Amino acid sequence: MSTSALRPELVEDLEFRHLWFQETGTGLRQLLREEAVTAYIGFDPSADSLHIGSLLQVCLLRRLQLAGHRPIALAGGGTGMIGDPGGKAAERPLLSEEQVRANLEGIGSQLERFVDMEGTAVAPALLVDNGRWLRQAGLIEFLRDIGKHFTVNDMVGKESVRARLERADVGVSYTEFSYMLLQAYDFLHLYDEYGCRLQLGASDQFGNITMGVELVRKVRGAKAYGLTTPLVVQADGTKFGKTEAGTVWLDAKRTSPYALYQFLLRSEDAVVGDYLRYLTFLDHEEILELDRATAERPEGRAAQRALAHTVCTLVHGADETARAEAAAAALYSEDIGDLDEAALLEVCAEAPASDRRRSELDAGLSLVDVLVDSGLVKSKSAARTTVRQGGAYVNNRRQSDPERVLGRDDLLLDRYVVLRRGRRDYHLLRFG
């Protein structure tokens, strides 16, 4: 492939986006500027969907391909049977073969949406499963041919292992201890089969990546490279992951487009600039302008809105993003009555809800009473005051009459009434 097909600004783009975190050795910048490189990123099939923390790496594959390099997405059908000790305080539960196969199918279909594997790109991407070669490796041959190149001293010095060994109550099993050898072997196999010279991953993979680089050097006498990116973290510094509460998935069945949109829209000012760099393909000037808007007019939340729109579109498409934006706008407007049932329940998903009898509406259900019963206010006197002052809403319509009663005409979709006090306190009434 001629170097004229390459975009030499890839290195500068990665540096601008803070994606050039750690590298092994020297010479990688020059290599990426001058040659078309085959590079890979591994994805752990411990769930049937990737999550928001994985999206940085998925986007990185796409950035490589757009720059004329050949990306390989490696799905760990072999290593997924073992489990990576990195980033975990305790041993991972072992998955069954059926679970691993199902998870591979799920993440494989997602990866195919982000990179071109059909041959229309300058460098078509590959999706490979390391189970294809790891399951064929004989134990004795593996220990002789691969294990002999590494000392236990080196292995226990890696952060992923050392952190566990320092905890006497947990430790690390020989199974997980072997993980880094398998990952190193992946790099060697991909070097042999596809000429892969670069492995990329998050910063918590740096120790494993360096072992692969060393294995290629020792066994083939060739120079290989490693590059890591920062972890995608929240404002408090905690890592996004698959086993933490509130995981944000890329699968719409697990995390709806609306929920993804809202999650990104709520990004804090301290991290939104990083998210724009990591997870979008906005150009540099657009991102810098959004940085300025966050610094000078944070109340406008322009960066958060751009992030939510761009990432939701990337993951779920323009139509789903438009639906999410319409639902988000309806949450605070009288248009809430135009939503279908799925969208209404979605926008009210975080609000408390209660069930009432439909017959109560025939007799006239006091607004003051339901405000108290719902917990939006503490007493009837407080409810009357809230209504008089214009702080109570029925289906996002401001109320002013303390004697107001709810009737069947107030039902949305013939079943629901949305109560609100002030700007953010909601309650969903369900009538049956």
PLY file of the C-alpha trace (Angstrom):
ply
format ascii 1.0
element vertex 432
property float x
property float y
property float z
element edge 431
property int vertex1
property int vertex2
end_header
0.00 0.00 0.00
1.44 3.39 -0.90
1.99 5.92 1.84
-0.01 8.43 -0.20
-3.14 6.70 1.07
-2.20 7.53 4.65
-3.18 10.56 6.69
0.02 11.59 8.46
-1.96 13.71 10.95
-3.08 10.56 12.80
-0.32 10.94 15.38
-1.19 14.58 15.94
-4.87 13.68 16.21
-4.17 11.02 18.85
-2.03 13.46 20.80
-4.68 16.19 20.61
-7.27 13.73 21.89
-4.99 12.70 24.78
-4.99 9.16 23.39
-1.21 8.80 23.20
-0.65 7.73 26.81
2.16 5.13 27.05
4.26 3.55 24.35
6.86 0.81 24.30
10.26 1.78 23.00
10.66 4.46 20.36
9.88 4.96 16.71
6.13 4.43 16.70
5.29 7.98 15.68
7.55 7.78 12.66
6.21 4.35 11.74
2.59 5.53 11.77
3.48 8.57 9.69
5.41 6.65 7.05
3.87 3.19 6.70
0.55 1.41 6.65
0.54 -0.60 9.86
-1.57 -3.56 10.94
-2.64 -3.04 14.55
-4.94 -4.85 16.95
-7.04 -4.29 20.03
-8.42 -7.10 22.16
-11.97 -7.16 23.53
-12.94 -9.28 26.51
-16.14 -11.34 25.98
-17.17 -11.29 29.64
-20.57 -9.89 28.60
-22.66 -9.99 25.42
-22.26 -6.26 24.87
-19.51 -3.68 24.92
-19.97 -0.72 27.24
-19.23 2.99 27.20
-15.71 2.40 28.52
-15.01 0.13 25.51
-16.15 2.77 23.06
-12.82 4.60 23.22
-11.04 1.50 21.89
-13.71 0.90 19.26
-13.30 4.48 18.05
-9.54 4.00 18.05
-9.89 1.11 15.60
-11.93 3.38 13.37
-9.41 6.21 13.62
-6.67 3.82 12.50
-8.72 2.64 9.54
-9.63 6.17 8.46
-5.90 6.94 8.46
-5.18 4.04 6.10
-3.98 1.48 8.63
-5.38 -2.03 8.96
-7.22 -2.64 12.25
-7.80 -6.04 13.79
-10.49 -6.45 16.44
-9.59 -9.50 18.49
-12.46 -11.11 20.39
-11.12 -13.23 23.20
-12.88 -16.54 22.75
-9.81 -18.26 24.21
-8.69 -15.77 26.84
-12.33 -15.22 27.80
-12.31 -18.76 29.19
-9.52 -17.70 31.56
-10.17 -14.12 32.66
-7.87 -11.12 32.92
-6.85 -10.31 36.51
-6.21 -6.69 35.58
-8.39 -4.10 37.29
-10.20 -6.59 39.50
-9.82 -7.01 43.24
-10.95 -10.63 43.17
-10.95 -13.66 40.88
-13.39 -13.43 37.99
-16.02 -16.17 37.82
-15.27 -18.58 34.99
-17.73 -18.48 32.10
-19.12 -21.55 30.40
-18.33 -22.21 26.75
-21.95 -21.41 25.90
-21.71 -18.04 27.64
-18.48 -17.17 25.90
-19.93 -18.07 22.48
-23.03 -15.96 23.11
-20.91 -13.05 24.29
-18.64 -13.31 21.25
-21.63 -13.13 18.96
-22.94 -10.05 20.75
-19.74 -8.02 20.77
-18.77 -9.18 17.28
-21.96 -7.75 15.78
-21.28 -4.46 17.56
-17.69 -4.19 16.38
-18.77 -4.71 12.78
-20.88 -1.55 12.97
-17.92 0.70 13.68
-15.22 -0.45 11.27
-15.43 -1.44 7.62
-14.92 -5.17 7.18
-16.49 -5.42 3.73
-13.47 -4.55 1.61
-14.58 -1.06 0.58
-12.01 0.61 2.82
-8.38 1.13 1.87
-7.52 -1.32 4.66
-10.46 -3.61 5.45
-10.68 -4.47 9.14
-10.52 -8.00 10.49
-12.50 -9.59 13.30
-10.69 -12.61 14.73
-11.26 -14.95 17.68
-8.15 -16.05 19.58
-9.92 -19.27 20.51
-9.03 -20.40 16.99
-5.35 -20.79 17.90
-5.31 -20.90 21.70
-7.56 -23.96 21.81
-5.16 -25.77 19.50
-2.05 -24.98 21.52
-0.70 -28.03 23.36
0.22 -27.47 27.00
3.75 -28.88 26.77
4.51 -27.06 23.52
3.11 -23.80 24.90
5.22 -23.99 28.06
8.35 -24.84 26.07
7.87 -22.39 23.21
6.25 -19.45 25.01
6.62 -19.82 28.76
10.39 -20.19 28.66
10.75 -16.60 27.41
9.39 -15.05 30.61
10.48 -15.19 34.23
8.10 -15.35 37.15
9.95 -12.32 38.50
8.81 -10.31 35.48
5.26 -11.58 35.72
4.74 -10.82 39.42
6.09 -7.35 38.78
3.18 -6.47 36.51
0.65 -4.19 38.17
-2.32 -6.46 37.38
-0.71 -9.30 39.34
1.15 -7.34 42.01
-2.00 -5.60 43.21
-3.64 -8.95 43.84
-0.59 -10.57 45.44
-0.42 -7.75 47.96
-3.82 -8.85 49.27
-3.36 -12.04 51.26
-7.12 -12.59 51.42
-7.46 -12.73 47.63
-4.29 -13.65 45.78
-4.32 -14.72 42.16
-4.92 -18.20 40.78
-2.49 -19.86 38.40
-5.28 -19.66 35.82
-5.43 -15.86 35.84
-1.66 -15.62 36.38
-1.27 -17.34 32.98
-3.45 -14.77 31.20
-0.58 -12.49 30.24
1.24 -15.36 28.51
-1.82 -16.07 26.41
-2.15 -12.40 25.45
1.53 -12.29 24.51
1.01 -15.35 22.34
-1.89 -13.57 20.61
0.47 -10.82 19.49
2.98 -13.35 18.18
0.28 -15.23 16.27
-1.11 -12.05 14.73
2.40 -10.97 13.78
2.99 -14.29 12.03
-0.40 -14.52 10.29
-1.17 -10.88 9.45
2.08 -8.97 9.90
0.60 -7.17 12.91
3.20 -4.92 14.53
1.18 -2.84 16.96
-1.05 -3.68 19.91
-3.24 -1.00 21.46
-5.30 -1.02 24.62
-6.23 0.85 27.77
-3.52 1.83 30.23
-4.34 -1.07 32.56
-3.17 -3.40 29.76
0.32 -1.91 29.47
2.03 -4.77 31.31
0.38 -7.40 29.14
1.14 -5.44 25.98
4.85 -5.14 26.80
5.05 -8.92 27.18
3.67 -9.38 23.68
6.15 -6.89 22.29
8.98 -8.75 24.00
7.78 -12.13 22.74
7.77 -10.98 19.12
11.29 -9.62 19.60
12.64 -12.75 21.28
11.01 -15.34 19.01
11.07 -13.56 15.63
13.83 -10.99 16.15
11.39 -8.32 14.97
10.41 -4.97 16.39
6.83 -4.69 17.58
5.12 -1.79 19.29
2.60 -1.11 22.01
0.50 1.96 22.71
-2.01 2.55 25.48
-4.75 5.11 25.96
-6.11 6.52 29.20
-9.01 4.78 30.90
-12.42 6.37 30.47
-13.19 7.51 33.99
-15.94 9.44 35.69
-15.42 12.80 37.37
-14.55 11.08 40.67
-11.84 9.05 38.95
-13.67 5.71 39.00
-13.40 3.48 35.95
-16.30 2.55 33.71
-16.65 -1.21 33.57
-18.97 -4.14 32.99
-19.20 -5.25 36.60
-19.87 -1.92 38.25
-23.37 -0.79 39.17
-25.06 1.31 36.55
-23.06 0.03 33.58
-23.87 1.93 30.38
-23.99 -0.60 27.56
-23.81 -0.13 23.79
-26.62 -2.68 23.30
-29.96 -0.86 23.05
-31.68 -3.75 24.83
-29.46 -3.25 27.87
-29.17 0.55 27.82
-31.75 2.35 25.71
-30.71 5.15 23.34
-32.56 7.58 25.61
-30.70 6.34 28.69
-27.36 6.62 26.85
-28.26 10.13 25.70
-29.23 11.21 29.22
-26.11 9.67 30.72
-23.88 11.67 28.39
-25.98 14.79 28.79
-25.32 14.63 32.55
-21.53 14.50 32.09
-19.75 16.82 34.47
-17.79 19.79 33.17
-14.54 18.29 34.49
-14.70 15.31 32.10
-16.85 16.37 29.16
-13.83 17.68 27.24
-12.09 14.32 27.55
-15.21 12.47 26.46
-15.51 14.66 23.37
-11.93 13.78 22.46
-12.18 10.06 23.25
-15.62 9.18 21.94
-16.37 11.48 19.00
-14.96 12.30 15.59
-15.59 16.04 15.91
-12.71 18.03 14.49
-10.22 19.80 16.71
-11.64 23.30 16.30
-15.15 22.14 17.17
-13.85 20.52 20.35
-11.80 23.57 21.32
-14.84 25.78 20.80
-16.88 23.51 23.05
-14.07 23.69 25.63
-14.38 27.47 25.55
-18.15 27.27 25.89
-17.80 25.05 28.97
-15.33 27.47 30.55
-17.22 30.67 29.71
-20.89 29.56 29.65
-21.13 26.31 31.61
-24.84 26.77 32.24
-25.49 26.35 28.50
-24.06 22.80 28.57
-23.21 23.03 24.88
-20.43 20.45 25.21
-22.73 17.97 26.93
-25.42 18.37 24.28
-22.89 17.92 21.48
-21.44 14.86 23.21
-24.84 13.24 23.76
-25.97 13.90 20.19
-22.75 12.75 18.55
-22.15 9.58 20.57
-25.79 8.48 20.53
-25.79 8.90 16.74
-22.55 6.96 16.42
-23.87 4.06 18.51
-27.57 3.96 17.62
-28.05 6.07 14.48
-29.67 9.41 13.69
-33.28 8.24 14.02
-32.87 6.88 17.54
-30.97 10.01 18.55
-33.80 12.20 17.25
-36.28 10.14 19.31
-34.08 10.48 22.41
-33.78 14.24 21.94
-37.53 14.60 21.41
-38.20 12.58 24.55
-35.69 14.63 26.52
-37.35 17.86 25.38
-40.80 16.48 26.20
-39.78 15.70 29.76
-40.02 19.41 30.57
-42.72 20.47 28.13
-46.40 19.97 27.44
-45.33 17.75 24.52
-45.01 14.92 27.02
-48.54 13.99 25.96
-47.29 13.26 22.44
-44.96 10.47 23.51
-45.82 6.84 22.92
-46.00 4.54 25.92
-42.45 3.23 25.60
-41.03 6.74 25.39
-43.17 8.02 28.26
-42.07 5.21 30.54
-38.49 5.75 29.47
-38.43 9.45 30.36
-40.12 8.70 33.67
-37.98 5.66 34.44
-36.10 7.35 37.28
-39.22 8.89 38.81
-41.11 7.22 41.68
-44.43 5.71 40.60
-47.61 4.55 42.28
-50.81 2.79 41.26
-54.33 4.18 41.73
-57.79 2.97 40.88
-59.35 4.45 37.77
-62.63 4.80 39.62
-61.06 7.52 41.79
-61.00 9.79 38.75
-64.77 9.50 38.32
-65.34 11.01 41.74
-62.70 13.70 41.14
-59.27 13.08 42.62
-57.89 16.03 44.55
-54.61 17.39 43.19
-53.62 18.41 46.70
-54.22 14.88 47.96
-52.18 13.19 45.23
-49.31 15.63 45.69
-49.15 14.57 49.34
-49.76 10.87 48.67
-47.00 10.81 46.06
-44.49 12.31 48.48
-43.86 15.37 46.34
-44.93 17.56 49.28
-45.22 16.75 52.99
-48.61 18.18 53.89
-51.85 19.45 52.41
-51.03 22.99 53.48
-47.65 22.76 51.74
-49.38 21.33 48.67
-51.84 24.23 48.51
-48.99 26.71 48.84
-47.04 24.96 46.07
-50.05 25.08 43.73
-50.83 28.74 44.49
-47.22 29.69 43.78
-47.24 27.88 40.43
-44.87 25.12 41.48
-47.16 22.16 40.72
-47.64 20.60 37.29
-49.97 18.01 35.80
-48.57 16.53 32.61
-46.14 19.48 32.56
-48.97 22.00 32.63
-48.61 24.53 35.44
-51.45 24.50 37.98
-52.70 27.42 40.06
-55.99 26.24 41.58
-55.66 24.36 44.91
-59.18 23.00 44.38
-58.17 21.32 41.12
-59.26 17.69 40.71
-57.93 15.09 38.31
-60.31 13.40 35.89
-60.14 10.95 33.03
-59.37 13.79 30.64
-55.99 14.13 32.37
-54.92 10.60 31.45
-52.05 10.18 29.03
-52.46 7.08 26.85
-55.62 6.39 28.86
-53.55 5.31 31.85
-50.90 7.74 33.12
-50.66 11.12 34.83
-47.30 12.82 35.32
-47.04 14.99 38.41
-44.20 17.43 38.92
-43.15 19.79 41.69
-40.65 22.43 40.69
-38.10 21.64 38.01
-36.99 18.09 38.74
-39.26 16.29 41.22
-41.51 13.90 39.28
-44.02 11.21 40.14
-45.81 8.90 37.73
-49.39 7.87 38.52
-50.61 4.65 36.90
-54.35 4.08 36.78
-55.75 0.60 36.37
0 1
1 2
2 3
3 4
4 5
5 6
6 7
7 8
8 9
9 10
10 11
11 12
12 13
13 14
14 15
15 16
16 17
17 18
18 19
19 20
20 21
21 22
22 23
23 24
24 25
25 26
26 27
27 28
28 29
29 30
30 31
31 32
32 33
33 34
34 35
35 36
36 37
37 38
38 39
39 40
40 41
41 42
42 43
43 44
44 45
45 46
46 47
47 48
48 49
49 50
50 51
51 52
52 53
53 54
54 55
55 56
56 57
57 58
58 59
59 60
60 61
61 62
62 63
63 64
64 65
65 66
66 67
67 68
68 69
69 70
70 71
71 72
72 73
73 74
74 75
75 76
76 77
77 78
78 79
79 80
80 81
81 82
82 83
83 84
84 85
85 86
86 87
87 88
88 89
89 90
90 91
91 92
92 93
93 94
94 95
95 96
96 97
97 98
98 99
99 100
100 101
101 102
102 103
103 104
104 105
105 106
106 107
107 108
108 109
109 110
110 111
111 112
112 113
113 114
114 115
115 116
116 117
117 118
118 119
119 120
120 121
121 122
122 123
123 124
124 125
125 126
126 127
127 128
128 129
129 130
130 131
131 132
132 133
133 134
134 135
135 136
136 137
137 138
138 139
139 140
140 141
141 142
142 143
143 144
144 145
145 146
146 147
147 148
148 149
149 150
150 151
151 152
152 153
153 154
154 155
155 156
156 157
157 158
158 159
159 160
160 161
161 162
162 163
163 164
164 165
165 166
166 167
167 168
168 169
169 170
170 171
171 172
172 173
173 174
174 175
175 176
176 177
177 178
178 179
179 180
180 181
181 182
182 183
183 184
184 185
185 186
186 187
187 188
188 189
189 190
190 191
191 192
192 193
193 194
194 195
195 196
196 197
197 198
198 199
199 200
200 201
201 202
202 203
203 204
204 205
205 206
206 207
207 208
208 209
209 210
210 211
211 212
212 213
213 214
214 215
215 216
216 217
217 218
218 219
219 220
220 221
221 222
222 223
223 224
224 225
225 226
226 227
227 228
228 229
229 230
230 231
231 232
232 233
233 234
234 235
235 236
236 237
237 238
238 239
239 240
240 241
241 242
242 243
243 244
244 245
245 246
246 247
247 248
248 249
249 250
250 251
251 252
252 253
253 254
254 255
255 256
256 257
257 258
258 259
259 260
260 261
261 262
262 263
263 264
264 265
265 266
266 267
267 268
268 269
269 270
270 271
271 272
272 273
273 274
274 275
275 276
276 277
277 278
278 279
279 280
280 281
281 282
282 283
283 284
284 285
285 286
286 287
287 288
288 289
289 290
290 291
291 292
292 293
293 294
294 295
295 296
296 297
297 298
298 299
299 300
300 301
301 302
302 303
303 304
304 305
305 306
306 307
307 308
308 309
309 310
310 311
311 312
312 313
313 314
314 315
315 316
316 317
317 318
318 319
319 320
320 321
321 322
322 323
323 324
324 325
325 326
326 327
327 328
328 329
329 330
330 331
331 332
332 333
333 334
334 335
335 336
336 337
337 338
338 339
339 340
340 341
341 342
342 343
343 344
344 345
345 346
346 347
347 348
348 349
349 350
350 351
351 352
352 353
353 354
354 355
355 356
356 357
357 358
358 359
359 360
360 361
361 362
362 363
363 364
364 365
365 366
366 367
367 368
368 369
369 370
370 371
371 372
372 373
373 374
374 375
375 376
376 377
377 378
378 379
379 380
380 381
381 382
382 383
383 384
384 385
385 386
386 387
387 388
388 389
389 390
390 391
391 392
392 393
393 394
394 395
395 396
396 397
397 398
398 399
399 400
400 401
401 402
402 403
403 404
404 405
405 406
406 407
407 408
408 409
409 410
410 411
411 412
412 413
413 414
414 415
415 416
416 417
417 418
418 419
419 420
420 421
421 422
422 423
423 424
424 425
425 426
426 427
427 428
428 429
429 430
430 431
